[in-house]
Amino acid sequence: MSCQQTLTVNLSDNRSYPIYIGQDLLNDASYLRPHIKGQQVCIVTNTTIAPLYLDALISLLGDYHVDSVLLPDGESYKSLETMNSIYNCLLENTHNRTTTLIALGGGVVGDMCGYAAATYQRGVNFIQIPTTLLSQVDSSVGGKTGVNHPLGKNMIGAFHQPQAVIIDTNVLKTLPARELSAGLSEVVKYGLLGDKKFYHWIEENIESLIALDESVLTEAIARSCQNKADIVALDEREGGVRALLNLGHTFGHAIEAAQGYGVWLHGEAVSVGMVIALELSALMGKISHDEVDRLCRLLKKADLPTSSPNNMTAKQFLQLMSLDKKVLDGRLRLILLDAIGQAVVRDDASMSNIVQAIASHTAK
């Protein structure tokens, strides 16, 4: 497989957009400039990423009016309060409706930049340049944007699609090992929820992924993005099948909220959430407990947790899960498996089984 690929997220009303995947894309203006509509650009990044890549990006934009916003790094800053620094920059520098925002960073930067783009002057263009594996395979694709509230993750937001997603795999060389593992959690998710062959491929190639083998990494990113793009094309605003992308997230978001945003990385929390979801699926007779153990072995190879924090109780999980966006008319909807590669939305799990699944995977 080629180490450079272009995918398309197919949407209606001429809103389809490309996902470029390959090496050194941040040094090639031809991927970026066609997707900038006006003469104004605002780059949103953070204090960790800016020293590494901001100057290179600005150099590609020499004849544009370029401003930049440096956000503090971390999930704990994904808030309405932090959002004002983006709005302040846009207003102080008189950016108009033809401006283009560029998200240069991980999922937090991408979500906040996208939400700013969705809401500034009721909507302007933006481009995603994700710099973590998790954001490359998940949050940069599909147009979900937003911020956290102390009572719930991503409860304030909007659907707003980017003009393009530019994924430079070279940036992963500067990614901390913990962040790489967190991204692999979302890669595993795509195999579990709808692509059994991909799940088996991940099992066979997990060591190469951890070692950042370029061809294997590009294939993993491309297959993850394609899986997500296919689902988004069918259900852009999560009225149906797109909910399957939340496998492990309802349990995972509870962990993030309970521990304080940023204490556990999103991918770490989702890792445990997937284990609990598969355990619950097994308790409901849909898959074998051997499949739960198999997932745990894979996640451990990726240096991901498989047990929730020992300071969390099932009662705390349920309290936090009741605030989740997947709750509909008082019923908790969970993404579970009928088989590996076959996820379903269910609201009929018994409370006793949910509690048992949580308790079975809580750190002792």
N, C-alpha and C positions, 0 to 999 in steps of 0.2 A: 504493500500500500504506500502511495506517495506520502511524503512528509508535508505536503501542502494541499489543503482542500478548501473548497467553497461549498457551503450548504445554503439553502434558502428556507426561511420561515414563510410559508405561503399563507397570506391573509387577504381578505377582501378589500375592495375600495383602494386598490393601488398602494397598499401599505406593506406589502411583502418586503423583506429585507434580507441581505446576505449575512452569513457568518463566515468570516475568513479565519482559517486555522493554519498556522505554519511558523517557521523560524524567521526572526528578523523583520517581522511585519511593522514593528515600531520605527524602523529605519527606512520605510518605503512609503512616501507620501501618496502613492497611487491608490492605496487602500483607504485612505482617510479623506482626502480632499474632495472626491466626487460626492461625498455625503454631507458636505457643509453647504448650506443654502445661501446664507448672507455673508457679510464681511466681519461679523462679530462672533467671537468664540470665547467661552468661559470654561476653563478646565477645572474640574472639581477633583481633588486628590486628597491625600492625607500626609501627615508629617513623616511617616515611614517611607512612603512610596516616592514622594516629591524629590528627595535627594538622588534617587536612583534613576528616574525616568522623565521627570518633568522637563528638564532642559532639552532632552532629545525630542520630546513631543513638540515643544514650542518651536524648535528649529524647523520642523516640518510645516509650520504655519507662519512663515516669515512675513507674508504680505497681508495677513489678517490682523484685525484688532484683537489682541489676545489678553484676557485677564485670567487670573487663577485664584482659587480658594483652597487653602490648606486646612482641612478639618483635623481635629485630634483623632488619633488612631484608636479604634476599639468599638465593640458593640455597645458599650455603656454610653457612648456619645450619639447613638442613633436615635435622636430625639427631636422634637419640635424646637427646642431651645437652640440646638446646634444648626438646624435648618436656616435660622435667620442669618447666619454668616454668608450663606449662598445668596439669599435674597438681597442682603445688604450690598454685596459685590455687584450684582446685576443692576440694582437701582442706582448705586453711586456712580457706576460707569455707563449709565443710560443705555443698557442693552434693550433692543427693541424686539418685535415679534419675529424677526428673521434671524435672531441669534441662534447659535448652536452650542449646547452644553456638551462637554465631553467628560465622561466618568473614567478616571484613571485610578484604578484601585480594586479592592476586593468587593465583597457583597454589600458591606455597609456603605461604601462610597457610591456604588452603583445604584443601590436602592434610594439613597438620599438625593443623588444627582437626578435620577429619573423622576422622583417626586417633585423636585424643584422645577424640572422641565414641564411636568404635567400641570403645574399650578401657576407658574410665572406667566403673567398676562394671559391666563387661561390656556396655556399650552404652547410650548416651543419645541424645536427639534433637539434630539440628543443622540450621542454615539456612545456605545459601551466599549471600553478597553479594559477588560478584566485582568487582574494581575495575580489572582490566586486560583488554584485548581477548582475550588468549590464554586467560585463565581464564573469561571470559564465553562463549567459543565452544567451550571444550574441557574444562578440568579441573574446572569447577564442576558439570558434568553427568555423571551416570553412576555416582557412588558409589565411584570409586577413591580411596583415601586412603593415605598412607604417608610415609615418610622415606627419605633416601638413606643408603647405607653407603659408606665410602671405596672399596670394591671394586665398587659397582654402584648405579645410580640406581633409586630406588623399590623396592628389593629387600625392604624391611620394610614391611608394610602390611596393609590389610584392605579388603574391599568393604563399604561402609556408606553407604546412600543418604540424602540430605538430605530434610527435610520440604518444602523449597521452594528455588528459586533465584530471587533478585531481582536483575535486571540493569538498573541505572540507567545509561543511555547518557551522561548528563551527566558522569559521572566520567571519561570518556575525554578530556575537555577538559584535564584536569591531567596526562594521561599523557605521559611523554617520547616523542619521535618514535621512538626506538629500540625502545621497548616496543610502540608501535603497530605497527611493522613486524613485530616478533616475533609478534604476534597474527595478522597477515595471513597468515603462513606456515601456521598451522593452518586458516584459512579456505580457502586454496588447496588444502590437503590434502583437504578434504571434496569438492571438485569432482573432483579427480584420482581418488579412490578409488571414487566411486559415483554421481556426479551431473555428467555431462558438460555439461548445459545450464548448471548453476551455474558450472562452470569457465569456460565462454565468457562468462557474465555477469560474472564477476570480471574477466576480461580487458578487457571493455568499460567497466567501472566503477572500475578500480583508482585512477585519479586522484581520483575523488569519494570513495572510501574513505579515501585518504590525507588528503584535505581535511576529513574528518569530516562530510560531508554527512549530515544526520540521517536522511532517509528511506532513503538507500542503505545507511548503516551499520546501521540497524535491520533492513533486509531481509537483509543479510549475516549478522548475528548470528542472526536467526530461522531462516534456511535452514541455517546451520551447526548450530545446536542441534537442529533438526528431524531432520537427517541423523543426528546422534549419538543422539538419543532413539529413533529408529526401530531403530537397530542395538542399542542397550542393551536395548530391549524384547524383541528376539529372543534376545539372548545376554548376560544380565546379568553373568555371571562369567567371560567370555572363554573359553568352551569351544570356540568356533567362529568365527562371522562377526565378532565384536567385535574379533578380532585385526587385522582390516583397518584399524582406526583407528590402528594403529601404523605406517602407511606413513611411511617415512623415519626412524622412531624408533630402530631398531636401530643404524644408522650414526650417527644424531644423538647418541644416548646415549654412544656411544664417544667422540665429540668432546668432549662435556661432561665425561666422566670424565677424559680425557687432559689437558684444559686446566685442570681444576680447576673445580668447580661454581661457576657465577656469572660466570666469565670470558667464556664465550659464553652468551648467553641461550638458553633452551630452543628458542624459535622459530627462532633463527638456526641452531642445530645441526640442527634438523629440516629447515630449508630446504635445507641441503647434503645431508642424508640423502635427501630426496626426489629431488634431482638424481642422486645415485648410484644410487638404486633404479630410476629411469627409464633411466639409462645401462645398467644391468645388464639391464633388460627389453629394451632395444634390442639388446644383444649376444646375447641369447637369441632374437632374431628376432620378438619380440612386438609391438613398436612401432617407429616410425622414429626415426632420430637427429634428424630435423626436430622431432619432438615434444619431445625433450630440449632442443633449442635454444629452442623456443617457451617451455617452462617457465622456462628461464634468463632469457629476456627479461622475462617477467612478474615473476619474483622480483627482478630488478634494478630494475624500475620501483617495486617496493615497498621498495627500499633494503635488500634482503636478500642475504646472501652465497650464492654458488653454488660455491665451492671450499673444501675443507677446509684447516685450517692447514698451512703448509709444514713444520712440525716434527713432523707425524704421518706415519708409514709405514704401508703396508698391513699389515705384521706387527703393528703396535700396534693397528690397527683390529681385526684378527682376534682378537687376545688378549682385548681388551675385549669384543668381541661374543660371545665364547664364554661370558661370564658373564651374558649377557642372559637375561631371563625367557622369551624366545621360543625358546631352545634346548630341544629335547625329545628325550630319549634320545640325546643326543650329536649330533643333527642340527640345523644352524642353519636355522631357519625364517625366511624373509624375505617381506615384503609387496611384491609386484611387480605390474606391470600387464600384462594381456592387451590392453588398449586404454585410451584415456583414459576415465575413468569406470568402469573395470572392473578392480578390484584382486583379487588372488588370493594365497593363502598357498602358498609353494613351499619345498621343501627340496632341490631338485635342481639348483641353480645350481652350476656347476663352480667350483672354487677359482681357476682361471686367469681366468675371467670376472669373478669377484668382485674379484680383485686388479686387473684391468684397469679395471674401473668406478671403483674407488677412485682409482687412479693418474691416470685421465683428468680427475678433478676435484679435484686437489690443487693449492693455490696454488704457483706457481713462484717 
